[in-house]
Amino acid sequence: MGVDLQLDARETIDAAGRVLAPGFIDVHTHVESSDRRDGLQRLPRADNYVLDGVTTIVTGNCGGSEIDIAAWNSSLSGLGINVATLIGHNSVRRAVMGLDDRAPTPRELEQMQALVDQAMQDGAVGFSTGLLYVPGTYATTEEVIRLAEVAARYGGVYASHIREQGAKLHDSIDEAVRVGREAGMPVQISHFKLKGRTRWGNIGKAIELVESYRRQGVDVVIDAYPYDRASSNLGITMPRWAVSGGAEEIAARIQDDDTHSRIVGDMQAMLDDGGYPDYSYATVAQYRPQPAYNGRTISEINRLAERPATNDAEIETILDMMIEGGEAGNNYGASMIYHYMSMQDVDTVFRYPNTAVTSDGTVMAYGRGQPHPRSYGTNARVLADFVRDRKILTLADAIRRMTSLPARTFSFHDRGIVRPGFIADLVLFDPAIVADQATFEDPHQYSVGFDYVIVNGVAVVADGAMTDKRSGKFVKGPGAD
Ligand SMILES: [Zn+2]
């Protein structure tokens, strides 16, 4: 679009019929290692992201991050992608207070603030919360503000997995905005959605609330992934009071007669609140004790166990999996895919101009488990389905949501735009054939149509395939020296 780059090039790429765009920036990922087989340390090439046009990812979202950012930075090598991180509230709180359901003492609050401070100096790009999850869920808004304002002093962003995304969505948006206002920093509301069939079709009202805050001068933007299903753990089907502590405490509550019946009652109420007739909306992505469960719904697993097709029986199936998954090392039983949202609401979110495109995914060990396809196909899916096929977005607007919009909120001042002097993170693709291939049934499929992906001036993808180049870097936030 009229930018004269005036370059002396060593290599010339024929881009006839192709689109050259800034490399995509995915500001909502989770690439910390949860075991020895995954995470960016084990999978530094990040093939699934690079082959989807992504040149920079931000991890440490939803309150979960590394604590020692400097050590994590130096542990990374052979990166095929740029990576930045947030410092996560849940991780900080866990390091200082364990999984306790209480307010911090003044001394504990200071310790948490010191961890956030150090992380920002070591290059974190902001502060994230996951107020749905243990132990962040035990924090008051005031605690979050006291920690967020430390990150704000260094120019960080507040990235919020808000407290509740169903009946209390609007209250939860209010809370995230209050944190940003009082701490004095931009707010990114993560993976914007409205859960529960009974509420489907109403997400436009939540968008209006966000827009009303923007009109008041609040710097708040949102992001979303282009799918109607979410990914989380099995523990979120249980009431929050029942999942505090580790796997042993959770198992003890399930095995105690009194708390068992309270758990069952609350789970039935949660099912009713979402308008779900049973647990067929919940599919296992990965369950360590029984890999044959991967890809099956809770209702199917319940039938396999030859239990009656009742809510009570399905709840017992979940509780058994919580105990056995916990014994196998997964605190929250299993990783899951939930059919939470309506596609109509997803489209409404994407039509909003202040929605960035994010995957909420991770680096993939090719072929392992039955993960959400978003880690492979998010950007290609937007370009193919939302732009080319259904024309919900124009091509230029879709690219803006993958590049300059998130770059601004996350203070990437030299990325996200093709401009002289900016870092050469670039993607070249064919708009006629770019497409995601990963599906819920068959998720381990790379996107197609990306001919070149250039990271820091070096082609990590050429002619549609990974090269042997690894030019990714750890990208530091505005607080680093
Ligand atoms: Zn989240």
Boltz pocket constraint, residues with backbone or C-beta under 6 A from the ligand:
constraints:
  - pocket:
      binder: B
      contacts: [[A, 61], [A, 62], [A, 130], [A, 161], [A, 190], [A, 191]]
      max_distance: 6.0
